[in-house]
Amino acid sequence: MANVNVTVNGIHVSVPEDYTALMAAREAGVDIPTLCYLKDINEVASCRLCVVEADINGRPMRNLPASCILKVEEGMNIRTNTERVRKAVKMNLELIMANHRCECLTCIRNQKCELQKLCREMGVENVRFEGEKRPMHVDQLSTSIVRDSSKCVLCGRCVSMCRDVQGIGVLDFTNRGFKTEVAPAFNFSMRDVECVYCGQCIHACPVAALHERSNVDQVYAAIADPTKHVVVQTAPAVRASLGEEFGLPVGTRVTGKMVAALRRLGFDKVFDTNWSADLTIMEEGHEFLNRVKNGGVLPMLTSCSPGWIRFCEMNFPEFLPNLSTCKSPQNMFGAMVKSFYAKKAGIDPKDIVCVSVMPCTSKKFEISRPEMEVDGYRDVDISITTRELGDMIKQSRIRFESLPDEKPDPLMGEYTGAGVIFGATGGVMEAALRTVADVLTGKDLPDFEYKACRGIEGVKEATLTLPIDGKDTEVKIAIAHGTANARKVLEAVKSGEKQYHFIEVMACPGGCVHGGGQSIVSAKARLDVEPKTARAAALYEEDEKCEQRKSHKNAEVQELYKEFLEAPNSHVAHKYLHTHYQPRPFYVQK
């Protein structure tokens, strides 16, 4: 591709001809303010905050063009810091603020709000235009996501994310004129539509129009109740994001400090969901082998992502028999806490409160599913996000950065590297293959890093040769992340275009490391660092540091089978660790 020569604030740069003025400015080291812009996702010029003055070879361009959609041309001269531009940007910010419900000090996005940051940077000290505020409609009926129309700036970022990246399209612009808002169709709640609660809309939102439903107060209440024994589990991906809540670089691994902080919050036991990720591999890996050897339903689809499960139930119910019957690691852990752990600790299960810290807003929905209980005890009682845990640590005045590194409690705290990589797209597949290959060969294979499973390509494919029933057999696998990519894979299987044996699906782009409950990285910061890649790298780093890197080598899981579960896929294991799914309608009748 040819380059063109442009000038930005007197700085000469040569950039590819498909660049926009906004991108060219970044090459010149110039920052242009944006609000509606989300690279490769939402480039619509609706906020008008990225306007510039420009001319081409001395011919001024009409008005002030939006730099996010202005394609560069040879000889273009771009000026971002003129009095005319500054006044226009400042006025546009004031117009946005004029009908925005400004309660910054009590807002959930205080100090993390892109609008607030721009107002501070651009010197907006007052709003000259007093008008009617945007209508307030707070939808908090779902277990996972709250939508507040009064905070919405109509940037469209959530609309593009849901429709174009996730391929669902729950959110769109409704009504007209001043009454325009972003919402599901026909005034439905987020609870009652096709929403899978992945929370990617929350990451896309620059303000607080979308956020998770908080369960922090429930956790505090449980910890304060002397009659309750409160245990906590932390998902693999949380350790790769939690540090960002305290100003650490994106992808900083904070496993030991996270454990220390949880102890200081007052939990009776601090365990690790990595333990049950290893347990999940034992169950799911053997389930896959049983299906292959005994003519079971193939391809087998992974079942640890609740957003993906809900997507499948609503969009592809014909594939429900293909889903692994395994519960997710979150719920496997809860089921073991209320049975195995309760017996070992001599505690009545009714007195145990199981709290999960998850990178995922859909996990809040998952724990509410009626089937997620055994013997009348809910698997998990409360699920909070990485952001909520960050809030709890701050509220408790714990100096996170100065905490020592500590390890989880024994019995349900040991984990292998295979359990850690669950948090990245492809990690579940790689972890399963590490165990399946050893089981089939009866050997401790030295080559167990299946790097074909890694990376953030939307769909990855590979063919492996495994010894099944005494003969080498080609096993075809696929990995998809993001529900739009999941749709592509399943449509290809339905049409007969593709044949696979095993498919991993994660609802969120990048997998759990970029789940809807992870720390929010602003659109501007995402131009410099890719959260999906940085956080995944942290998990693979921890995998390499683990003494054991295959799930079947987890000594605590081995002991669990000896004392309680008997064997993978046993009758006892099915009672506690497996479940079922059902078709769901797109819209729930009001």
N, C-alpha and C positions, 0 to 999 in steps of 0.2 A: 504494500500500500504506500502510495506517495505521501510525502510530507509537505506541509505548507508553512510559510513563515508568517508569524503574527507577533504583535507587540502588546504586552500587558503592562500598563502603568510604566511605560518606558523600557520595559525589559523584553528583549528579543528572544523568542523561543521558536523552535521548529517542532511541529507536532503532526501526528497522522491526520489526514484530511477528513476522517470521520469523527474527529474530536469536536466537542462543543466548546464554547467560550469558557464555560465553567471548568472543564477539564484542562483547557489550555492555561487558565489562571493558576490552577494547582501546580502545573509544571513550572510555572514562573515563581512559585512560592507565595502566591497571593490567595488569600482566603475570601471567598464570596459567601455571604450569608444565604442560607437556604432553610426552608421549613417543610415544604411539600415534597422536596426532592429525596428520592431513595434510589440509589444507583441501580440501574438495570431493572428496576421494579416500578417506580413511579416517577416519571419525568414528564410532567404535564403543565408546568408553569402556572399553577393556579394561585400560589401565594404571592407572587410578584415581589419577593424579597431579594431575588438574585439579579435584579435589573442592573444594566450597565449602560454606559455611553459607548458607542462604537462607530467607526467609519471604515470604509474600505478604500484604500488608496486616496484618502482625502474626501471621499463622498460620505457625508454623515448619514447614518441609518435613521429612519423615522422613529420618533418616540424613544422610549427606553426599552430595548429588547430584553427578554428573560434569557440569561446566560445558560440556563440548564438545557434549553432546546435550540440555542443559536449555534448553527454549524460554522466552524471556522472557514475562512477563505484566505487565499493568498493576499498578503498586504493588509490584513485586518488589524486595526488599532483599537484595543479595548481599554477602557478607563473605568475603574471600579470605585475610585475614591474622590470623585468630583463633588462639588456642593450640590449639584442637581441630583446626583445619585443618592447621596447621604440623606437629603431631604425626602426623596421618594421612598426610600427604604424605611426611614423613621415614621413617615406618615402611614405607610402600609402596615407597619407593626401596630401603630395606634388604632387603626381601623379594625385590625384583628382583635385587639384588646377591648375595643369599645363594646362588643357584645359577648365577650368571654367572661365567664364567672371567675373573677380573680380572687381566689382565696388561697394565695400561694403558701402562706405560713402553715396552713392546716391541710394542704394538698398532699396526696400520697406521692406525687412526683416532685415535691419541693426539692430544689437543688439538683434535680435530675431531669428537669423539664427543658426541652429545646427552645420553647417560646420564651420562657423566663430568662434563659441564658442569652438569647438574642437581644431581648429588651435591655438587659444590663450592658451588654457589649456595645449596643448602638445608642446608649444614653437616653433611653425612653424613661423620663422621670415622672411624667404625668400623661394622662390620656385626655386630649382636648375635646373628644367627641363623646358626649353622654347620650346613649340611646338605649333602646330596649335590649335586655340581655337575651341570649339564646334560651329557648324554652328548656326547662329542666325536666328531663325524663331519666330516672335512674332505674335501670333494669338489673336487679340483683337476684333474680329467681333461679339462675343456674347455680350448680354447686361450685363452679370454677371461675367464671368470668363476669365482671361487673361492667356495664356500659353506662356512661354518664354523658348525655347529650349536651349538657350545659358547658362541658369542658372541650367539646369537639371544635376544631378549627377548619373542618371540611377540607383537609389537605388531600384526602383520598388514599393515603398510604395503606391503611388497613384494607380498603376495598381492593386495591391492586394485589396486596399480599394474599388475601383470601381467594380471590378469583384467579389470578394469573400464576402465582407460585404454588398455592395449595390445590388449585383446581376445584374449589368448592363453591365459592360465591355466595356465602351467607349474608355478607354485608354489602350494601349499595346505597346510593343517594336516593332518598325518598322525599316526597312532597316538593313544593316549589317556593322560590323566593326566600323570604326571611325564615319561613318554616322548614326549609331544607334541613335534613339531618341524615346522618349515616346510621342505618339500622337494618334489621332483617325486614323482609317484605310483610305487608299486611299487619304491621304493629305486633308481630309475634315477638316473644321473648327469645333470647339466646338459648334458653332452656328447651324451647319447643320446636327448633328448626334443625337443619342438617349439621349444625356446628359440631365439630369433634373435640372442641375445647383444647386444641393444640396450643393456643395462646400466641401464635405467631402475629396475630393482630396487635397484641400488647407490645411486642417488640417493635412493630412498625409504627405505632402511635407515638408522636413526638411529645404529647401532653398526657393528661390523665383521663382521657375520654374512655380508655379501656384499661382495666387492671384486674388482678386476681382477686377473688373473694378471700378476705383474710380470715384465718383460723387461729391467729396468734393468741387471742384472749382465751380460747379453749385450752390451749397448751399451758398457759400460765395458771389457769384454774386447776388443771389436773395436777401440775407440779405442787401447787399449794395445798392440795387435798391430802391430809395425812393417811387416809384410808386407801389411797391408790399407790400402786407401784408402777412408776412411769418409765418405760424404756423407749429409746429412740434409735432409729436406723437412718443411715445416710446413703443416698444413692451414689454410684460411681462418679457421675458428672458434676455433682455438687462441689467436690473438692477442687475442680478445675475452674470454678467461677466465683466461689464465695469470697475470695480475696479481693475481687473487683469492687465489692461493697465497701471496702476499706481503702480504696485508692491504689491497690496493687495492679500491676500490668495485666492486661487480658491474658488469661491462660496460665496464671501463676498457680502452682499446685500447693494447697494448704492443708493437706490431710491431717497432720499432727496438730496444728493449731485449731482446726475444726473440732477435733475430738476434745481437746482441752476446753474449748469454749462451751461445748455441750455439757461437760461435767460441771462447769461453773454456773451454768444456767439452772442446775438442780435436778437433772435427770438421774434416776436411780441406777440405770445401766445405759451405757453408750455402746451400741453395737454397730454393725456395718452391713448395708445391703449387698455389698460385694460377696459376703458369705452366702447369701441366698441366690446371688447370681451364679455362683459355683453350683449351688444346689439345682438351680434351673437348668444348667447345662447337663447335669447328670440325668435329670428327668427328660429334657427335650432331646438330648442326644440319643438316649436309648429309645425314646418314642420314634425318632426318625429311623433308627436301625430296624425296629420292629415293623414299621410300615414298609420299608424296602424289602425286608426278608419275607414278610407274610402277606404281601399283596394289599397293603393298606392304601388309603387315599393319598395320592401324590398329585402335584407337588405339595409338600408340607410347608405351611406358612407359619412364621414365628408369631408369638402371641404376647410379647412383653410390653408392647406399646399400646396403651389404652385408647389413644386417639385413633390409631390405625384400626384397632378392633371395632370401634364405633363406626368408623368409615366403612369397613367391610360389612358390618351388619346392615347398614343403610343402603349401600351402593352395590355390593356384590354378595347378597345372601347365598347365592349358589356356591360360593367358596367357603362357607362356614364349616363343612366337613373337612376341608383342607387345613383349617387352623389347628395348630398344636393345642391340645387340651390343657397344657401347662398354664398355671397362673403366672402372673408376672413375679419377678423377684420381690417386689414390695409386698405382695399378698402372700407369697410363700413364706416370707419372713414372719408376717403377722400370724399365720396359721401355726407356725412352729413356736412362736412366743407363747401363744395361748394353750399349747399342748405340751410339747417336749420341754421347753424352758420352764413352764409353770410346774411341771412334775419334778424336774430336777431341783428347782428352787423352793419347792414346797409352798407355792403360792396359789390361791384360788384364782382361776382364770378371770373371774368376774371382777377381781380387784386389780387386774393389770390393764394399763392404758398403753396402747402401742401407737407411738407417733412416728411418722415418716417425714424425712426431709428430702424433697424431690425436686428435680430440675423442671418439673412438668406440672402444668395447671390441670391437665386431663386426669392426673392421678387423684385429684380431689373427687372427680366423678367416679373413677374406678372403685374407690373404697366404699362408695354408696351403693354399688350394684348389689341387688338382693342375694345373688349367688356367692358373694364373697364373704361367707361365714361358714363355720363348722361347729356342730353341736350347740348352736345358738349363740356362739361368740363371734363378733365381727373380727375379721382378720386384722384390719387396721382401723383404729378409732379416729385419728386426726392426721391429715396430710398438709404440710406446709411447703412453700417453695423456698428456693435458695434466697430470694429477696426477703421473704418473711423471717428466715433465720438471721439474716444480716440485721434486720430491724430489731429482733429480740436481743442480739448481742449488743447493739448500740444502746437500746433502752436500759439494759442491765449495766451499762457503763463499764463493760469489759474492754480492756485495751487489747484488741485482737492481735495487733502486730507484735506485741511484746510477749505473747503467750509461748510457753514451751511446747515442744512437739510431744504429744502423748499418743498411746495406742488404745484401740478399742478394748472393751472388756472381753475376757475369754468366753468360750462356749459357742457364741454366735458372732464372733468378731474377726476370726481368722479368714483370710482370703488369698486367692492366687492372682497372678497377673491376668488370667483369663476373665476373672470376675470384674477386674478394673475396666477392661476395654469394652465392656457392655455399653458404656456411655457414648461411644462413637459409632457412626454408621459403619456397618460391616463388622463391628466388634462381636456381636452375638454369633454371627456366622463363623468368624475365625475361632472364637472360644469353643464352639461346638465341634468344629473340625479337629481342633487339638485333641479333644477327648475321643471323638469317634474314630479317628485314625489309630490311636493307641489301642482302643478296645478291639478293633478289627484285626490288627496285626499282633496283638499280645505283646507289643514291645513299647519301650519308652523312646519314641522316635526323636532324634535330635533336631530334625528340620520341622519346626512346628509354627513358624511365622508365615501365615498365609497372606502375604502382602497384596495379593490380587483383591483381597477384601477391603483394602484401605483406600482412602482418598474420598473426595467429595463430589465425584461425578454422580449425576442424578441416578443412573442405573449402571451397575457393574455386573459383569457376567464372568464365569470361569467354569472350566471343566476339569475335574479331578479324577484320578484313577485310584480306586480304593478296593482292597480285597474283600469281597462280600461272598460268603458261602464258598470259599476256596478258589474263587476266580476273580481276576481283575475286572472291575466294573467301572464304566465311566459314570460319574455323578455330576450332573449339571446344576450349578447354583446361580442364583441371581440375588442382588442386593439393591433395594430401592429406598430412598429417603425422601420425605415430602409426599403428601397424598396424591399430588398430580402425577408423580413418577410411579407411585403404586398403581394408579389407574392404568397407566401405559402398560405396565408389566402384566396386569391381570387381563386387560383387553387382548394383549398378544397371546396369552395362554388360552383364553376363550376361543379365539379365532383359529387356534392351531398353528399360528405362526411361530410360537416358541414352545419348547418343551423343557421343563426343569424338574428336578427332584426336590429341591429345597430352596425356599425363598425367604430372605430376611426383609422385613418392612419396618421402617420407623416413620411415624407421622410427621416428625419435624425435620426440616432441612438440616443435614449434618448429624441427625440423631439427637440423643438426649443432651449432648453438650450445648446445643442451641435450642433447648426446650423452652416452652413458654414461661417457665418459672425462673429461668436463669437471669443473672444480672443484665440490665439493659445497657447496650452499647449504642451511643448516639449515631445518627446517620453520618455525621462528620467524622467520628472516630473510626467508623467502619471503612472509610476510604483508606485508612492507614493500616488497619489490622483486620484480618478475617477471623471473627470469634470461633467459627466452626473449626478452622484449622488449628488455631492456637490452643484451644482447649483440648482438642483431640490429641495434640502433641504431648500435652501434660499427662494424659492418661497412658499413652504408650510409653512415656518415660517412667511412670510408676510401674507399669507392667514389667519393664526391663529390670527394675530394681527388686522385684519380688523374688524371694527364694524359690518358690514354686510358681510355675506359670501355666499349669494345666488343672482344670477344675477337679478332676478325679484324684488329685494329689492333696486336696485340702483335708488335713487330718481331722479337723472338727466335723466336716461333712461325712467323712468316713465313719467317725464315731456315731454320728446321728443315725446312719443306716444300721450299724451294728446294734444300737440300743433301742431304736424306735421304728424306723421305716422299713427295715428288713432288706429291701433291694430297690433299685430304680424301677419305677412303674409297677411296684407291688400293689396289692389291694389297699394296704395302709397308706402308701404314697398317694394313690388315687383319691382316697378320702380327703386328705388334707391339702394336696398340692395341685390337683387338677380341677377343671371346671367345664362349663359349657357356655355357648353363646346363642343368640337368637336374632332373627330379622327385626329391624326397627323401621318404622315409618319415617319419611322425611319431615313431616309436620305432625305435631301432636295437637289433637283437637282441644280447643280452649274449653 
